[in-house]
Every structure is written in structure tokens, then in C-alpha cells.
């Protein structure tokens, strides 16, 4: 599966990915300047609202990799770190986005060759008949080599109620690769916390290979409003007079309903508000519309939601 030489040789990592020719990094500042990994960390802070514990853990992991690199440069032993991770939390809490940033961090520090992320679910790994699962799983692994494999709702790989299920075969292949080729692939499992805990209890081999567990909390009401404001600004929209209280009330009601998906539900709500705004303006076909009118979400565009009729 691998075309490049292994980064880890006799317990030491290749350290040529961030050091310019003729120069060896001797300080944290040197490694950060060479790798520009701080740019990725800054993007993480800027693009994701909240998630302070998650961001702190990502910075800790980056710090470990930077220090390991300095140790190697000084001839000290550096055991290949286990970087496989588990991200737990409800939908829309930023797990996929953080996984993408993690791939960039690992690449810039020289711990993976490419820095791309391949996101999959059970259907991408498990076949429908005998002999189908192994080639499917290996093809996915081939695409992910040199980067990060993100497996969403990973617990669906294991279905103990079905003795003829082929998910266990995919798990066994993953376990082998996670152990033997961890210098060229980082696997991130993601899903609901309780289901992931059950999955690990049923698969101790998988649990023992996961070094980092990051829990993604639900967003607080103020954070949801901040996310909505950022999403609107990215599309050159703003909230009109009275629209902010309407949005706050909408999020309060919607978050109490089933299947609320945090930032994902916020995005869907704004998309529907834009549709209502477009219909409202479309009805005024003979009037010249200003840029401000075209970019303003009014209270009625939010209050027309069914959430207010069925709180």
C-alpha cells in the first residue's frame, strides 16, 4: 500500500519534512516557523466557535510532536507516538472540521506524508457478501495512506446481533494496519459517546490502539448565535432589526426538539430563512432592491418557521 520509505526507522522519525536544507531546528520557535503549524491552530480558533477543551487538547498534541522533533534533532530517542484518536459528541459539534485540521497539523510537522483526510462510514468499508469486505476496506486504506482516515459512526462496524455480519472482518483489517502502519496513517473514529464506549468494550483491541479521546460538547445558546452570525457574514448577510431576538428564540426552541444537530441545524435554519427572504423579495418584482435589502434577514424570515407553531 505504501510507496514511500517509512518515516520511523529504528525508533526514530524522518525529520526532513520541515527543516530547510542545511538548517536544523533547535527551538520550538524554529519548528513552528519552519512548519507554519501555528497557522492551522489559528484557523482552528478562528473557524470554530467554543470547543475550548478540544482546542486545548489539539494544541497539546501539536506540542508533543514539536518537542519530539526537537529531541530527534538533538539525537535523543523518540518513540513513535500513537496518534490514533476517537472523537465523541453529537452531530454538528465540529468533529469533521477538527479532523481535517488535525491532518494538516500532522502533515506540516512531518508525521504523515500527504495531510489529506478520507472520510468514510460503514458502507464504504463493509461488503454485502463473502469476499467483498476485504478489498473494499483495503481500497479505502490505500486512499487514506499518508493522511487521516476518519470513520464516522464507527460503532456500526460491529453488529453482534448478526452472526453473518462482515463488519468484524473490516475491524480486523483496520486493527492490523493501525498497528503495523501507524507511521503512515492516523485513524480517527467518531460517533456518539455512549455508543463509542460500548463499541470499545466489545472491541478491546481497537480500544488499546486509541491514544487520544476528545469529547466535543454541545454548543451553548450564545455559541449557537455566534455560529449563526459567522455563517451569515460569510455569505454577506446580516440580521435586521429585531431578527436577533427571533433567532435566539428559534434556537432555544429548536435545541429542545429531537434530532437537533448543533451547527448543522443552525446552517439548515439559516438556509430556510434565506429562502423565505428570497420569496419575500421576489414578490416585490417591480421595485429596485438595495444591497442592504438583499443582504438582510428580517424577523419575519425567521418567525415563519414551524418551530414557533409547534414549540
C-alpha positions as MATLAB code, in Angstrom:
seq = 'XXXXXXXXXXXXXXXXXXXXXXXXXXXXXXXXXXXXXXXXXXXXXXXXXXXXXXXXXXXXXXXXXXXXXXXXXXXXXXXXXXXXXXXXXXXXXXXXXXXXXXXXXXXXXXXXXXXXXXXXXXXXXXXXXXXXXXXXXXXXXXXXXXXXXXXXXXXXXXXXXXXXXXXXXXXXXXXXXXXXXXXXXXXXXXXXXXXXXXXXXXXXXXXXXXXXXXXXXXXXXXXXXXXXXXXXXXXXXXXXXXXXXXXXXXXXXXXXXXXXXXXXXXXXXXXXXXXXXXXXXXXXXXXXXXXXXXXXXXXXXXXXXXXXXXX';
ca = [
       0.000    0.000    0.000;
       2.890    2.304    0.632;
       5.149    3.858   -1.948;
       7.383    5.925    0.342;
      10.015    4.708    2.776;
       8.801    4.561    6.387;
       9.301    7.699    8.407;
      10.215    5.773   11.513;
      13.494    3.918   11.270;
      14.929    2.109   14.317;
      12.645    4.099   16.603;
      13.461    7.458   15.047;
      11.331    9.612   12.773;
      12.260   11.157    9.480;
      12.845   14.776   10.362;
      13.424   16.221    6.922;
       9.867   17.352    6.270;
      10.020   20.723    7.984;
      13.724   21.515    8.341;
      15.153   23.535    5.408;
      18.324   22.124    3.813;
      21.418   22.961    5.840;
      19.455   24.040    8.899;
      18.345   22.047   11.925;
      15.631   23.357   14.199;
      16.876   23.812   17.761;
      13.966   25.630   19.406;
      10.193   25.466   19.491;
      10.146   28.740   17.590;
      12.317   27.188   14.863;
       9.949   24.250   14.358;
       6.888   26.489   14.392;
       8.458   28.849   11.867;
       9.525   26.020    9.576;
       6.243   24.108    9.738;
       3.856   27.080    9.989;
       1.680   24.818   12.098;
       0.550   27.807   14.129;
      -1.380   28.992   11.068;
      -3.517   25.857   11.276;
      -4.059   26.299   15.014;
      -5.071   29.913   14.395;
      -7.555   28.770   11.726;
      -8.977   26.290   14.216;
      -9.523   29.073   16.752;
     -10.985   31.401   14.147;
     -13.249   28.977   12.300;
     -14.718   27.078   15.235;
     -16.716   28.754   17.990;
     -16.183   27.428   21.512;
     -14.759   23.910   21.954;
     -12.095   25.190   24.350;
     -11.237   21.713   25.765;
     -10.919   20.246   22.270;
      -8.700   23.070   21.037;
      -6.520   22.767   24.143;
      -6.048   19.029   23.520;
      -5.136   19.611   19.874;
      -2.530   22.151   20.984;
      -1.161   19.610   23.491;
      -0.804   17.020   20.734;
       0.918   19.571   18.487;
       3.261   20.464   21.357;
       4.174   16.807   21.830;
       5.022   16.446   18.152;
       7.111   19.634   18.158;
       9.109   18.530   21.214;
       9.605   15.047   19.730;
      11.010   16.682   16.626;
      13.481   18.708   18.679;
      14.531   15.564   20.548;
      15.256   13.830   17.270;
      17.287   16.777   16.048;
      19.448   16.504   19.173;
      19.942   12.763   18.804;
      17.626   11.799   21.641;
      15.395    8.754   21.484;
      11.845    9.447   20.404;
       9.362    6.607   20.461;
       6.908    6.747   17.561;
       3.799    8.346   19.090;
       0.444    6.662   18.812;
      -1.789    9.222   17.144;
      -4.994    7.277   16.516;
      -7.917    9.164   18.041;
     -11.574    8.978   18.999;
     -13.859   11.990   18.651;
     -17.139   11.715   20.548;
     -20.059   14.100   20.558;
     -23.397   14.900   18.996;
     -23.775   15.822   15.316;
     -22.715   19.292   14.259;
     -20.145   19.826   17.021;
     -17.152   20.188   14.701;
     -15.662   16.673   14.702;
     -15.068   16.501   10.946;
     -13.615   20.019   10.814;
     -11.187   19.297   13.643;
     -10.148   16.040   11.956;
      -9.294   17.985    8.791;
      -7.214   20.467   10.794;
      -5.509   17.577   12.583;
      -4.474   16.115    9.229;
      -2.915   19.458    8.295;
      -1.049   19.685   11.603;
       0.343   16.165   11.251;
       1.451   16.863    7.709;
       3.160   20.159    8.495;
       5.089   18.536   11.324;
       6.137   15.643    9.114;
       4.133   12.863   10.738;
       2.098   11.984    7.647;
       3.207   12.285    4.031;
       0.207   13.968    2.414;
      -2.032   15.556    5.023;
      -5.317   14.695    3.343;
      -8.366   13.240    5.049;
     -10.578   10.444    3.785;
     -13.990   10.396    5.492;
     -15.951    7.128    5.389;
     -18.791    5.246    7.055;
     -19.553    1.549    7.431;
     -20.934    1.322    3.887;
     -17.539    2.317    2.468;
     -15.734   -0.459    4.333;
     -18.103   -3.413    4.715;
     -19.252   -5.554    1.817;
     -22.532   -7.323    1.229;
     -21.257  -10.833    0.531;
     -18.322  -13.152    1.260;
     -15.064  -11.841   -0.167;
     -16.374   -8.301   -0.678;
     -15.293   -6.612    2.566;
     -11.519   -7.123    2.415;
     -10.989   -5.457   -0.986;
     -13.363   -2.593   -0.068;
     -11.553   -1.922    3.190;
      -8.090   -2.190    1.637;
      -9.051    0.187   -1.167;
     -10.152    2.795    1.383;
      -6.941    2.308    3.352;
      -4.906    2.716    0.176;
      -6.576    6.070   -0.495;
      -6.033    7.213    3.099;
      -2.360    6.243    3.409;
      -0.176    9.216    4.138;
      -3.024   11.047    5.824;
      -6.006   10.614    8.107;
      -8.846    8.099    7.848;
     -11.972    9.491    9.516;
     -14.602    6.821   10.259;
     -17.907    8.408   11.244;
     -20.326    6.420   13.416;
     -17.623    3.777   13.743;
     -19.719    1.626   16.088;
     -21.819    0.498   13.136;
     -18.849   -1.584   12.025;
     -19.705   -4.032   14.821;
     -23.104   -5.706   14.817;
     -23.060   -8.546   17.345;
     -26.731   -9.303   16.777;
     -25.897  -10.536   13.267;
     -23.570  -13.544   13.262;
     -23.114  -13.295    9.487;
     -22.207   -9.605    9.520;
     -18.965   -8.765    7.715;
     -18.081   -5.744    9.829;
     -15.736   -7.758   12.053;
     -13.582   -8.519    9.025;
     -13.189   -4.798    8.338;
     -12.295   -4.204   12.004;
      -9.591   -6.877   11.912;
      -8.007   -5.336    8.805;
      -8.141   -1.887   10.397;
      -6.515   -3.178   13.594;
      -3.645   -4.686   11.637;
      -2.991   -1.504    9.688;
      -3.379    0.744   12.745;
      -0.652   -1.247   14.480;
       1.750   -2.020   11.663;
       1.468    1.167    9.604;
       0.813    3.787   12.228;
       3.770    5.759   10.877;
       1.856    6.402    7.662;
      -1.789    6.555    8.689;
      -3.768    8.099   11.533;
      -7.261    6.708   12.147;
      -9.905    8.856   13.824;
     -13.095    7.116   14.985;
     -16.117    9.318   15.595;
     -19.631    8.995   16.952;
     -21.914    9.349   19.954;
     -20.071    8.945   23.258;
     -22.207    6.164   24.764;
     -22.193    4.101   21.580;
     -18.436    4.502   21.157;
     -17.926    3.346   24.764;
     -19.985    0.225   24.050;
     -18.036   -0.342   20.841;
     -14.692   -0.200   22.676;
     -15.946   -2.563   25.384;
     -16.793   -5.071   22.665;
     -13.532   -4.455   20.791;
     -10.667   -4.166   23.301;
      -8.124   -4.449   20.501;
      -9.467   -1.279   18.971;
      -9.663    0.495   22.316;
      -5.993   -0.272   23.079;
      -4.889    1.380   19.839;
      -6.670    4.682   20.508;
      -4.331    7.058   22.341;
      -6.392   10.239   22.348;
     -10.063   10.601   23.276;
     -11.605   14.009   22.606;
     -15.163   14.774   23.654;
     -16.982   17.511   21.727;
     -19.609   19.232   23.889;
     -22.861   20.649   22.581;
     -22.785   24.361   21.860;
     -24.210   26.770   24.414;
     -27.033   29.086   23.240;
     -24.700   32.081   22.906;
     -22.270   29.973   20.883;
     -25.053   28.885   18.523;
     -25.924   32.548   17.915;
     -22.253   33.327   17.272;
     -22.087   30.445   14.792;
     -25.188   31.748   13.001;
     -23.749   35.260   12.802;
     -20.481   33.929   11.367;
     -22.322   31.830    8.775;
     -24.408   34.811    7.686;
     -21.365   37.080    7.439;
     -19.568   34.549    5.241;
     -22.437   34.859    2.743;
     -22.783   38.657    3.002;
     -25.966   38.546    5.071;
     -26.847   40.337    8.289;
     -29.685   40.266   10.810;
     -32.138   43.141   10.588;
     -33.717   44.988   13.496;
     -35.497   42.538   15.748;
     -34.103   39.482   13.971;
     -31.563   38.625   16.666;
     -34.186   38.021   19.412;
     -36.173   35.961   16.912;
     -33.113   33.865   16.128;
     -32.310   33.399   19.811;
     -35.870   32.227   20.488;
     -35.768   29.926   17.471;
     -32.538   28.276   18.680;
     -33.930   27.911   22.186;
     -36.992   26.076   20.866;
     -35.186   24.053   18.209;
     -32.419   22.835   20.536;
     -35.083   21.338   22.817;
     -36.523   19.266   19.973;
     -35.352   15.813   18.851;
     -32.575   15.444   16.293;
     -31.040   18.842   16.976;
     -27.618   18.838   15.316;
     -25.881   21.920   16.705;
     -24.076   23.877   13.960;
     -25.641   21.687   11.280;
     -29.139   22.619   12.438;
     -28.108   26.277   12.563;
     -26.986   26.091    8.948;
     -30.241   24.454    7.891;
     -32.277   27.102    9.733;
     -30.387   29.907    8.006;
     -30.850   28.272    4.622;
     -34.605   28.224    5.202;
     -34.549   31.847    6.393;
     -32.766   32.795    3.177;
     -35.461   31.008    1.187;
     -38.174   32.980    2.962;
     -36.263   36.218    2.438;
     -35.886   35.409   -1.256;
     -39.616   34.683   -1.609;
     -40.479   37.912    0.206;
     -38.254   39.998   -2.066;
     -39.273   38.087   -5.189;
     -42.868   39.197   -4.620;
     -41.722   42.813   -4.968;
     -40.633   42.313   -8.556;
     -41.135   45.875   -9.772;
     -39.188   47.558   -7.001;
     -35.463   48.207   -7.193;
     -33.794   46.399   -4.339;
     -30.791   47.780   -2.495;
     -27.736   45.791   -1.440;
     -28.812   46.200    2.163;
     -32.254   44.747    1.487;
     -30.753   41.841   -0.448;
     -28.400   41.086    2.421;
     -30.765   41.455    5.385;
     -32.630   38.682    7.164;
     -35.700   40.229    8.768;
     -37.582   38.900   11.835;
     -40.426   37.531    9.689;
     -37.954   35.382    7.760;
     -37.203   33.556   10.998;
     -40.554   33.724   12.758;
     -42.291   31.950    9.869;
     -40.581   28.711   10.940;
     -42.800   25.820   12.038;
     -40.779   25.695   15.258;
     -42.799   28.636   16.565;
     -46.087   26.940   15.734;
     -45.144   23.691   17.420;
     -42.657   24.508   20.198;
];
